[in-house]
Amino acid sequence: MDLKAFIRDIPDFPSQGVLFKDITPLLKSPEALRTTTERLLQMVNGEVDIVVGMESRGFFFAPILASTLNAGFVPVRKSGKLPGKVVEETYALEYGQDTLEILEDSISKGDRVLIHDDVLATGGTAVATCALVERLGGKVVQCNFLIELEFLKGRGQLNGFDVKSLMRY
């Protein structure tokens, strides 16, 4: 199945000049959703204790991957969205900065962690998430993406990590 056929381009979203890759048609199709899940699972190398999904579209597949891999799911959210004590990581955006948070007790020392998000673009969110996991004592075993925008060179920011992507543009 050609999963790219289920990815819709939305020009000038969320801002002028950006070509947004909309995965809504893929999520709407039971067959495409099932095929995507199966292919994401096939990309996983090794044992996983925790699957971390990044806000917000990383939340679509990360819990499914976690359940199938008999692992836990941990969300990484933007600042102020998680209850309790958090660890935060601020990272650079194209114009400014943003902060991600994870609950401080969500990952234990030595946990093998699969990081999942829908899109790998510039790599800032993924790098910040890897830093959060490592600060809590987890070991990032893989960074797993539905889509990689190769022209933004985000993979290069993730040196030292095993990076896999299902679709590349």
C-alpha positions in Angstrom: 0.0 0.0 0.0 1.3 3.5 -0.9 0.9 5.4 2.4 2.0 8.6 0.8 -1.4 8.6 -1.1 -3.0 9.2 2.3 -0.9 12.3 3.1 -2.5 15.6 2.1 -0.5 18.7 1.5 -1.9 21.9 3.0 -0.1 25.0 1.7 0.7 28.0 4.0 -0.2 26.2 7.2 0.5 27.0 10.0 2.2 30.0 8.4 3.0 31.5 5.0 5.4 29.4 3.0 5.0 26.1 5.0 3.7 23.0 3.2 2.0 21.1 6.0 1.8 17.3 5.7 -1.7 16.4 7.0 -2.0 12.8 8.2 -5.8 13.0 8.8 -6.7 11.0 5.6 -4.3 8.3 6.8 -5.9 8.2 10.3 -9.4 8.1 8.7 -8.7 5.0 6.6 -8.8 1.8 8.7 -6.6 0.0 6.2 -4.0 2.7 6.0 -4.0 3.1 9.8 -3.5 -0.6 10.3 -0.7 -0.8 7.6 1.0 2.3 9.1 1.0 0.7 12.5 2.4 -2.6 11.2 5.2 -0.8 9.3 6.1 1.4 12.3 6.4 -1.7 14.4 8.6 -3.4 11.8 11.1 -0.6 12.1 11.6 -1.1 15.8 15.0 -2.6 16.7 15.4 -4.4 20.0 13.6 -4.4 23.3 11.6 -1.4 24.5 10.3 -0.6 28.0 8.7 2.8 27.3 7.4 4.5 24.1 7.6 8.3 24.4 5.2 10.3 22.2 5.6 14.0 21.5 2.7 16.5 21.6 0.6 16.4 19.8 0.5 14.2 16.7 3.0 11.8 18.2 0.2 10.8 20.5 -1.7 9.0 17.7 0.7 6.1 17.2 2.9 6.1 20.3 0.3 4.5 22.6 -0.6 1.9 19.9 3.1 1.0 19.5 3.5 0.8 23.3 0.6 -1.5 23.7 1.7 -3.8 20.9 5.3 -3.8 22.2 4.1 -4.6 25.8 5.7 -1.3 26.9 4.5 1.8 28.7 3.5 5.1 27.1 4.9 8.4 28.3 3.8 11.7 26.9 6.1 14.7 26.3 4.2 17.9 26.4 4.6 21.6 25.9 5.2 23.6 29.1 2.4 23.8 31.6 0.3 20.8 30.3 1.4 18.0 32.7 0.4 17.7 36.4 3.0 17.1 39.1 6.8 17.5 39.1 8.3 17.8 35.7 11.7 18.0 34.0 11.9 20.5 31.2 14.1 21.2 28.2 14.1 24.4 26.2 15.1 24.3 22.6 15.5 26.6 19.6 12.8 27.1 17.0 13.3 28.8 13.7 12.0 32.0 15.3 12.4 31.8 19.0 12.3 28.9 21.5 9.9 26.4 23.1 9.9 24.2 26.1 9.0 20.5 26.5 8.2 18.7 29.7 8.1 15.2 31.0 7.0 13.9 34.4 10.1 13.3 36.5 9.0 9.9 37.6 7.9 8.6 34.2 11.2 7.0 33.2 13.5 5.0 35.4 17.2 4.6 35.2 18.0 2.0 32.5 14.6 2.1 30.7 14.9 1.3 27.0 13.0 4.1 25.3 11.5 4.3 21.8 10.8 8.0 20.8 8.0 8.4 18.3 6.6 11.5 16.5 4.7 12.0 13.4 7.2 14.3 11.6 11.0 14.7 11.7 11.6 18.3 10.4 14.5 20.3 11.8 15.0 17.9 14.7 14.7 20.3 17.6 11.7 18.6 19.3 13.3 15.2 18.9 16.7 16.4 20.3 15.0 18.0 23.3 13.0 14.8 23.9 16.1 12.7 23.8 17.8 15.0 26.3 14.8 14.7 28.7 14.8 10.9 28.5 18.6 10.8 29.1 18.4 13.2 32.0 15.9 10.8 33.7 18.3 7.9 33.2 16.6 6.3 30.2 18.4 4.9 27.1 17.1 6.1 23.8 17.1 2.9 21.6 15.5 4.5 18.6 13.8 7.6 17.2 10.9 6.5 15.1 9.0 8.9 12.7 6.0 8.5 10.4 7.3 11.2 8.0 10.8 12.7 7.5 11.2 16.0 5.7 14.7 15.3 4.5 15.4 18.8 3.1 15.2 20.2 6.7 18.1 17.9 7.7 16.7 17.0 11.1 18.3 13.6 11.0 21.7 15.3 11.3 20.7 16.8 14.6 20.1 13.3 16.0 23.7 12.1 15.7 24.4 9.0 17.8 20.7 7.9 17.7 19.1 5.2 15.6 16.7 7.1 13.4 14.0 5.5 11.3 11.3 7.1 9.2 8.4 5.4 7.3 8.0 8.0 4.6 10.5 10.6 3.3 9.9 13.8 1.4 
